[in-house]
Amino acid sequence: MSTKIIRNEIEFCLIFLIFLSLPALVFGQSSPEFPHLFYGTSKINGADTSTGTVIIAKVNGVEKGRITSTEIGRYGGPSINQNKLLVQGNIEEGAEIEFYISGVKANEVHSFKSGDVTEKDLTWNFPAIQIAQTSVYNEPITCVPGIATEVTIPGLELNISCDTSTTGTINNITNLGNTYFVGTPGTPASNSIEISISGDFDVIAVMNYNDTGIDESTITVYKFVDGNWVPISSDDIISIDAVNNKITFRVTPGTPHTVFGSSPTTITTTPPVAAVAGGSNSGGGGGSGPVSTTTAPTPTPTTTNAQPNITTTPSPINETITTVQPSAPTNAPATPTEPGNLITGLVTFVSSPTAIGVISIVIGVTIVFYIRKKIQNY
């Protein structure tokens, strides 16, 4: 068999093997998915959202992207150097995207389209937000005028409101039980409760108390500041409900809070001693003898303030209490990177299966020509 025939057969086999492997390289993998990018206006109950508002995109209840606004009433922007809400991660074409703020779904939705950039104006109708738990840790809240966030834990009710749209965080709301640290200024009438909230809010608290063995006229709220229990200003005491044993007050910086009072005042008196008359001397026909009278001094009432024997366990703490964040759900996807633009799509394409397939073809053809050149030289 001639050298030319052998060379042709080798070339044919190599070319056949290369094209046989192309379907596995190119079509055996799914085509690359580009993110769908969004930007636009954002309003809650008709008012512009504040800076720092977190908008989360979900598909079938699973988070697929989020963005934190940097402008009042807007998220992202149209120019290439402005952040956008990137929605990505194994999403079927045409799947419905929902948008959330603080767990409240927007009135608008949108269908997913890989690679699209969409201007999407979003609106929300916020109801009163109610949080009822044993404790609350690291909970972001978005507040708009006229809509309050209500938090309830054992022994405490909170109402969080605002005059202008704003955002913040419930750092820690926990009933600490009968942990009063040191230096109690009176008789404890309630548990100690941690109340730590960041943000420009008006926070009103209603705390339960126990009036057993306490003069209710002496009850007030204290907060633990710099290692001491300090009474809050009387201007911050809104009301005392002696029937239901509830005290309402405005929360100011400093935590934890508790209620102290004084025991009722008792007055002890000694009954007066009766006057003692001397004996009479009677003689035949004689008059009565002289009478000796002794007057007991009237005792002075003494006042005793009965104080209960309170045993406290010193347990100094810092004013700022470190909180433990709840573990994220095990099925929650990794949070997508927030900033991004169209450059992200180019990077995704270069590492896609399609690009790998094209490179494979170029390498294969180069090998064929190299072998052919070697055979010709031979």
DRENLUM-964422 format. One record per residue (C-alpha): residue in one letter; x, y, z. Coordinates in steps of 0.25 Angstrom, whole numbers, padded with zeros to 4 digits, always signed. Layout:
BEGIN
AXYZ
...
# end
This chain:
BEGIN
M+0000+0000+0000
S+0006+0013-0004
T+0010+0024+0006
K-0001+0034+0000
I-0012+0024+0002
I-0007+0022+0017
R-0007+0037+0019
N-0021+0039+0013
E-0026+0028+0022
I-0020+0034+0035
E-0025+0048+0031
F-0039+0042+0029
C-0039+0035+0043
L-0034+0047+0050
I-0045+0056+0044
F-0056+0046+0047
L-0052+0045+0061
I-0052+0060+0063
F-0066+0062+0057
L-0071+0050+0065
S-0067+0056+0078
L-0073+0070+0075
P-0087+0067+0079
A-0082+0062+0093
L-0074+0075+0094
V-0084+0085+0089
F-0098+0079+0090
G-0096+0070+0101
Q-0097+0082+0111
S-0107+0092+0113
S-0106+0105+0107
P-0100+0117+0115
E-0110+0125+0124
F-0108+0140+0124
P-0115+0148+0136
H-0127+0156+0134
L-0124+0170+0139
F-0134+0180+0145
Y-0134+0194+0150
G-0145+0205+0152
T-0153+0212+0162
S-0158+0207+0176
K-0170+0211+0184
I-0177+0206+0197
N-0191+0211+0199
G-0189+0222+0189
A-0176+0227+0196
D-0162+0226+0191
T-0154+0215+0197
S-0142+0220+0205
T-0127+0217+0203
G-0123+0204+0208
T-0135+0197+0204
V-0133+0182+0201
I-0141+0177+0189
I-0140+0162+0187
A-0144+0154+0174
K-0150+0140+0175
V-0154+0129+0166
N-0163+0119+0171
G-0160+0124+0185
V-0145+0123+0184
E-0136+0135+0184
K-0129+0138+0171
G-0124+0151+0173
R-0124+0164+0182
I-0120+0178+0182
T-0118+0189+0192
S-0123+0203+0187
T-0114+0215+0188
E-0124+0225+0184
I-0137+0230+0189
G-0149+0223+0181
R-0140+0216+0172
Y-0132+0203+0170
G-0120+0201+0161
G-0119+0210+0148
P-0119+0210+0133
S-0104+0213+0130
I-0094+0202+0129
N-0086+0206+0141
Q-0099+0206+0150
N-0103+0194+0159
K-0115+0186+0155
L-0123+0175+0161
L-0117+0162+0155
V-0126+0150+0154
Q-0119+0137+0151
G-0117+0122+0154
N-0123+0111+0147
I-0136+0118+0143
E-0145+0113+0132
E-0148+0123+0121
G-0161+0130+0123
A-0161+0127+0138
E-0169+0137+0147
I-0160+0146+0155
E-0166+0152+0168
F-0160+0164+0176
Y-0160+0165+0191
I-0157+0176+0202
S-0157+0171+0216
G-0165+0159+0212
V-0176+0167+0205
K-0178+0164+0190
A-0178+0175+0180
N-0191+0177+0172
E-0183+0174+0159
V-0176+0162+0154
H-0168+0159+0141
S-0164+0147+0132
F-0149+0143+0132
K-0142+0144+0119
S-0127+0141+0119
G-0118+0153+0115
D-0129+0164+0116
V-0128+0177+0123
T-0141+0182+0127
E-0146+0195+0133
K-0156+0191+0143
D-0164+0200+0153
L-0168+0193+0165
T-0179+0197+0176
W-0183+0190+0189
N-0195+0191+0198
F-0190+0189+0212
P-0200+0185+0223
A-0196+0186+0238
I-0185+0176+0240
Q-0186+0167+0252
I-0175+0159+0258
A-0179+0149+0269
Q-0167+0141+0274
T-0160+0137+0287
S-0148+0145+0283
V-0144+0154+0270
Y-0130+0155+0265
N-0124+0163+0254
E-0138+0165+0247
P-0137+0176+0236
I-0149+0185+0235
T-0154+0195+0225
C-0163+0206+0231
V-0173+0215+0223
P-0182+0226+0230
G-0195+0221+0235
I-0191+0206+0235
A-0185+0201+0248
T-0177+0188+0251
E-0183+0181+0263
V-0174+0172+0271
T-0179+0163+0282
I-0170+0154+0291
P-0174+0149+0305
G-0176+0160+0315
L-0174+0171+0304
E-0181+0178+0292
L-0174+0188+0283
N-0180+0197+0273
I-0169+0202+0263
S-0173+0214+0254
C-0167+0226+0246
D-0170+0240+0241
T-0162+0237+0228
S-0159+0225+0220
T-0147+0218+0226
T-0140+0205+0228
G-0133+0199+0241
T-0131+0186+0248
I-0137+0179+0261
N-0123+0175+0267
N-0129+0168+0279
I-0142+0167+0286
T-0141+0156+0297
N-0147+0153+0311
L-0135+0151+0320
G-0143+0146+0331
N-0140+0150+0345
T-0126+0154+0342
Y-0124+0168+0348
F-0108+0168+0349
V-0104+0177+0360
G-0109+0189+0368
T-0124+0187+0368
P-0130+0201+0372
G-0143+0194+0378
T-0152+0182+0377
P-0152+0176+0363
A-0167+0176+0357
S-0164+0170+0344
N-0153+0162+0336
S-0141+0169+0330
I-0144+0170+0315
E-0133+0173+0304
I-0138+0184+0294
S-0128+0188+0283
I-0133+0194+0270
S-0125+0202+0260
G-0131+0213+0251
D-0139+0226+0252
F-0152+0220+0258
D-0162+0224+0269
V-0162+0211+0278
I-0173+0210+0288
A-0173+0198+0298
V-0183+0192+0307
M-0177+0184+0318
N-0184+0174+0328
Y-0181+0175+0343
N-0185+0168+0356
D-0190+0177+0367
T-0189+0167+0378
G-0183+0173+0390
I-0180+0186+0383
D-0186+0200+0384
E-0191+0203+0370
S-0189+0218+0372
T-0174+0216+0372
I-0173+0207+0360
T-0165+0212+0348
V-0156+0207+0337
Y-0141+0206+0338
K-0130+0203+0327
F-0117+0198+0330
V-0106+0208+0326
D-0091+0208+0329
G-0093+0197+0339
N-0104+0203+0347
W-0120+0203+0346
V-0124+0217+0343
P-0139+0222+0343
I-0144+0227+0329
S-0149+0241+0328
S-0163+0243+0334
D-0167+0249+0320
D-0164+0236+0314
I-0175+0229+0323
I-0188+0229+0315
S-0197+0222+0324
I-0198+0211+0336
D-0210+0202+0335
A-0212+0197+0349
V-0223+0188+0346
N-0216+0180+0336
N-0202+0182+0341
K-0196+0189+0329
I-0187+0201+0327
T-0186+0208+0314
F-0173+0216+0311
R-0165+0221+0299
V-0152+0214+0297
T-0139+0222+0297
P-0124+0217+0295
G-0119+0208+0306
T-0123+0193+0309
P-0128+0185+0315
H-0140+0190+0322
T-0148+0186+0334
V-0158+0191+0344
F-0155+0194+0359
G-0163+0198+0370
S-0163+0200+0386
S-0170+0191+0396
P-0182+0198+0403
T-0179+0206+0415
T-0183+0201+0429
I-0185+0209+0441
T-0183+0202+0455
T-0189+0209+0467
T-0188+0205+0482
P-0201+0206+0490
P-0201+0217+0501
V-0200+0212+0516
A-0212+0215+0525
A-0209+0225+0537
V-0207+0217+0550
A-0214+0223+0563
G-0208+0222+0577
G-0216+0214+0588
S-0225+0222+0598
N-0224+0223+0613
S-0237+0222+0620
G-0238+0226+0635
G-0249+0226+0644
G-0257+0238+0640
G-0244+0243+0633
G-0243+0248+0619
S-0237+0242+0608
G-0221+0241+0608
P-0213+0248+0597
V-0213+0241+0583
S-0200+0239+0574
T-0202+0240+0559
T-0192+0235+0549
T-0194+0239+0534
A-0187+0230+0524
P-0180+0237+0512
T-0187+0236+0499
P-0179+0228+0490
T-0174+0234+0476
P-0179+0226+0464
T-0167+0220+0457
T-0167+0217+0442
T-0160+0205+0437
N-0158+0203+0422
A-0158+0188+0420
Q-0148+0184+0410
P-0148+0170+0404
N-0135+0162+0405
I-0131+0162+0390
T-0120+0153+0386
T-0114+0157+0373
T-0103+0150+0365
P-0093+0160+0359
S-0092+0157+0345
P-0086+0169+0338
I-0089+0171+0324
N-0085+0181+0313
E-0097+0190+0309
T-0096+0184+0295
I-0100+0170+0295
T-0095+0160+0284
T-0106+0153+0277
V-0106+0140+0270
Q-0112+0140+0256
P-0121+0129+0252
S-0116+0119+0243
A-0120+0121+0229
P-0129+0110+0223
T-0122+0098+0217
N-0129+0099+0204
A-0126+0114+0202
P-0117+0117+0190
A-0104+0124+0191
T-0107+0139+0190
P-0104+0145+0177
T-0093+0156+0176
E-0101+0169+0176
P-0093+0178+0167
G-0091+0175+0153
N-0093+0179+0138
L-0092+0174+0124
I-0078+0170+0126
T-0082+0159+0135
G-0089+0153+0122
L-0076+0153+0114
V-0069+0146+0125
T-0080+0136+0126
F-0079+0133+0111
V-0064+0131+0111
S-0065+0120+0121
S-0078+0114+0114
P-0078+0100+0108
T-0080+0107+0094
A-0067+0114+0095
I-0060+0101+0099
G-0066+0094+0087
V-0060+0104+0077
I-0047+0103+0084
S-0047+0088+0083
I-0050+0089+0068
V-0038+0098+0065
I-0029+0089+0073
G-0034+0077+0065
V-0032+0083+0052
T-0018+0088+0056
I-0014+0074+0060
V-0019+0069+0046
F-0010+0079+0038
Y+0002+0076+0047
I+0001+0061+0045
R-0001+0063+0030
K+0011+0072+0029
K+0019+0061+0036
I+0015+0050+0027
Q+0018+0059+0015
N+0032+0061+0020
Y+0033+0046+0023
# end
